[in-house]
Amino acid sequence: MDIYARLREDHGKQRGLGAGLLETSGDSAERERLFRLLKNEVQAHAAAEEQTFYAELIAMSDGQERARHSIAEHKEAADLLEELSNIDMSSSAWITRYRQLHERLVHHLDEEEDEVFVRARELISGGRAKALAAEFDARKRDEV
């Protein structure tokens, strides 16, 4: 498995958790469970991705712009996750803010897959892409 397939695997998990959260209501155990899982998944994924995949792209002048943009989007998501952690889940403000996070998260995942991966494939060799998948897995385990 190369880094692109590995990251897509996590993206699918994030999309599923995110969509599931939209189906919850109030301060329910299911909302709390899904939010905790999504928050942990997004944070561990972003940290491991930045330390492996994006570190590789930033080291290449032709990959820096896209990498920096994606890292900035990770920061936005982290800020929204933290904000959501401090809002009462039963309030309308929580679901309103969560919808904003969900929209940004889906946009980010789509952009990575449709644009960043295309550019990265031009810059990163197939062998290196496979090695990055293993490095990503090791880093993500450290983050969980």
Residue pairs with C-beta under 8 A, 6 or more apart in sequence:
1 130
1 133
2 126
2 129
2 130
2 132
2 133
3 52
3 53
3 120
3 124
3 129
3 130
3 132
3 133
3 136
4 117
4 120
4 121
4 129
5 133
6 133
6 136
6 137
7 45
7 49
7 53
7 112
7 117
7 136
8 113
10 41
10 45
11 109
11 112
11 113
13 41
14 38
14 41
14 42
14 45
14 105
14 109
15 106
15 109
17 34
17 37
17 38
17 41
18 38
18 102
18 105
18 106
19 102
20 34
21 31
21 34
21 35
21 38
21 98
21 102
22 98
22 99
22 102
24 30
24 31
24 34
25 31
25 95
26 89
26 90
27 88
27 89
27 90
28 89
31 89
32 89
35 84
35 89
35 98
39 81
39 84
39 85
40 144
42 77
42 78
42 81
42 105
43 78
43 81
43 143
44 140
44 143
44 144
45 140
46 74
46 77
46 78
47 139
47 140
47 143
48 136
48 137
48 139
48 140
48 142
48 143
49 74
49 136
50 71
50 74
51 139
52 132
52 135
52 136
52 139
53 120
53 132
53 136
54 67
54 70
54 71
56 63
56 120
56 124
56 128
56 132
57 63
57 64
57 66
57 67
57 116
57 119
57 120
57 123
57 124
58 64
58 67
58 68
60 123
62 119
62 122
62 123
63 119
63 120
63 123
66 115
66 116
66 119
66 120
67 116
70 108
70 111
70 112
70 116
73 104
73 108
73 111
74 108
76 104
77 101
77 104
77 105
77 108
80 97
80 100
80 101
80 104
81 101
83 97
84 94
84 97
84 98
84 101
87 93
87 94
87 97
88 94
120 129
121 129
124 132
